[in-house]
Amino acid sequence: MKKILIYAMEGKKMCFLHALMNAKQLKEQGNEVKIIIEGEACKLIGELEKENNNLYVELKASKIIAGVCLACSKVLGVFETNEASGIPLLADMMGHAGIAQYLSNGYETVVF
């Protein structure tokens, strides 16, 4: 079993959905998987919430989606939407969502 952090930064929905699909597949193969939503990807939460996207909802409910960047949510004007989603807002790296704690806990990082 591996520990994998998916750091989703790309604001294109197709790219983000591939991050989600990979997370699900890796989890189903017995790996420990977490997703952090950063950068432009923070803008996608509202859209996926509105759609009630099944994959997104599943990964959010199972806590595979570990958090979303607080600073980027504010800068991109989606703070209220992201806060309402119930996904934890992360700010451990100068207001942004860092990867240091995951690396120190043995996670491999994949960036989308």
LINHU-V93373 format. One record per pair of residues at least 24 apart in sequence whose C-alpha atoms are under 10 Angstrom apart, sorted by sequence separation. I is the first residue (numbers start at 1). J is the second residue. If there is no record, write none. Layout:
# LINHU-V93373
i:I j:J
i:I j:J
This chain:
# LINHU-V93373
i:2 j:26
i:3 j:27
i:35 j:59
i:63 j:87
i:66 j:90
i:67 j:91
i:69 j:93
i:71 j:95
i:72 j:96
i:1 j:26
i:2 j:27
i:16 j:41
i:34 j:59
i:35 j:60
i:60 j:85
i:61 j:86
i:63 j:88
i:70 j:95
i:71 j:96
i:72 j:97
i:1 j:27
i:11 j:37
i:15 j:41
i:42 j:68
i:60 j:86
i:61 j:87
i:69 j:95
i:70 j:96
i:71 j:97
i:2 j:29
i:3 j:30
i:4 j:31
i:5 j:32
i:6 j:33
i:7 j:34
i:8 j:35
i:9 j:36
i:10 j:37
i:11 j:38
i:17 j:44
i:41 j:68
i:42 j:69
i:60 j:87
i:69 j:96
i:70 j:97
i:1 j:29
i:2 j:30
i:3 j:31
i:4 j:32
i:5 j:33
i:6 j:34
i:7 j:35
i:8 j:36
i:9 j:37
i:10 j:38
i:11 j:39
i:12 j:40
i:13 j:41
i:16 j:44
i:35 j:63
i:36 j:64
i:37 j:65
i:41 j:69
i:42 j:70
i:45 j:73
i:68 j:96
i:69 j:97
i:1 j:30
i:2 j:31
i:3 j:32
i:4 j:33
i:5 j:34
i:6 j:35
i:7 j:36
i:8 j:37
i:9 j:38
i:10 j:39
i:11 j:40
i:12 j:41
i:34 j:63
i:35 j:64
i:36 j:65
i:37 j:66
i:38 j:67
i:39 j:68
i:40 j:69
i:42 j:71
i:43 j:72
i:68 j:97
i:69 j:98
i:1 j:31
i:2 j:32
i:3 j:33
i:4 j:34
i:5 j:35
i:6 j:36
i:7 j:37
i:8 j:38
i:9 j:39
i:10 j:40
i:11 j:41
i:13 j:43
i:33 j:63
i:34 j:64
i:35 j:65
i:36 j:66
i:37 j:67
i:38 j:68
i:39 j:69
i:42 j:72
i:43 j:73
i:67 j:97
i:1 j:32
i:2 j:33
i:3 j:34
i:4 j:35
i:5 j:36
i:6 j:37
i:7 j:38
i:8 j:39
i:9 j:40
i:10 j:41
i:11 j:42
i:12 j:43
i:13 j:44
i:17 j:48
i:24 j:55
i:33 j:64
i:34 j:65
i:35 j:66
i:36 j:67
i:37 j:68
i:38 j:69
i:39 j:70
i:41 j:72
i:42 j:73
i:7 j:39
i:8 j:40
i:9 j:41
i:10 j:42
i:11 j:43
i:12 j:44
i:13 j:45
i:24 j:56
i:32 j:64
i:33 j:65
i:34 j:66
i:35 j:67
i:36 j:68
i:37 j:69
i:38 j:70
i:39 j:71
i:40 j:72
i:41 j:73
i:42 j:74
i:46 j:78
i:49 j:81
i:8 j:41
i:9 j:42
i:10 j:43
i:11 j:44
i:33 j:66
i:34 j:67
i:35 j:68
i:36 j:69
i:37 j:70
i:38 j:71
i:39 j:72
i:40 j:73
i:42 j:75
i:43 j:76
i:45 j:78
i:49 j:82
i:7 j:41
i:8 j:42
i:10 j:44
i:13 j:47
i:21 j:55
i:24 j:58
i:38 j:72
i:39 j:73
i:42 j:76
i:43 j:77
i:44 j:78
i:46 j:80
i:47 j:81
i:13 j:48
i:20 j:55
i:21 j:56
i:24 j:59
i:37 j:72
i:38 j:73
i:40 j:75
i:41 j:76
i:42 j:77
i:43 j:78
i:46 j:81
i:49 j:84
i:17 j:53
i:20 j:56
i:23 j:59
i:37 j:73
i:39 j:75
i:40 j:76
i:42 j:78
i:43 j:79
i:45 j:81
i:46 j:82
i:49 j:85
i:27 j:64
i:39 j:76
i:42 j:79
i:45 j:82
i:48 j:85
i:17 j:55
i:20 j:58
i:21 j:59
i:43 j:81
i:44 j:82
i:45 j:83
i:46 j:84
i:17 j:56
i:20 j:59
i:42 j:81
i:43 j:82
i:46 j:85
i:16 j:56
i:24 j:64
i:42 j:82
i:45 j:85
i:23 j:64
i:23 j:65
i:45 j:87
i:20 j:64
i:20 j:65
i:37 j:87
i:36 j:88
i:37 j:89
i:38 j:90
i:36 j:89
i:37 j:90
i:36 j:90
i:39 j:96
i:6 j:64
i:38 j:96
i:39 j:97
i:5 j:64
i:6 j:65
i:38 j:97
i:5 j:65
i:6 j:66
i:8 j:68
i:9 j:69
i:37 j:97
i:38 j:98
i:5 j:66
i:7 j:68
i:36 j:97
i:36 j:98
i:36 j:99
i:34 j:102
i:41 j:112
i:34 j:107
i:33 j:107
i:35 j:109
i:38 j:112
i:32 j:107
i:33 j:108
i:34 j:109
i:35 j:110
i:36 j:111
i:37 j:112
i:33 j:109
i:35 j:111
i:7 j:97
i:7 j:98
i:19 j:110
i:7 j:99
i:19 j:111
i:20 j:112
i:6 j:99
i:19 j:112
i:5 j:99
i:18 j:112
i:17 j:112
i:16 j:112
i:5 j:102
i:15 j:112
i:4 j:102
i:5 j:103
i:3 j:102
i:4 j:103
i:3 j:103
i:12 j:112
i:5 j:106
i:6 j:107
i:10 j:111
i:11 j:112
i:3 j:105
i:4 j:106
i:5 j:107
i:6 j:108
i:7 j:109
i:8 j:110
i:9 j:111
i:10 j:112
i:3 j:106
i:4 j:107
i:5 j:108
i:6 j:109
i:7 j:110
i:8 j:111
i:9 j:112
i:2 j:106
i:3 j:107
i:4 j:108
i:5 j:109
i:6 j:110
i:7 j:111
i:8 j:112
i:2 j:107
i:3 j:108
i:4 j:109
i:5 j:110
i:6 j:111
i:7 j:112
i:2 j:108
i:3 j:109
i:4 j:110
i:5 j:111
i:6 j:112
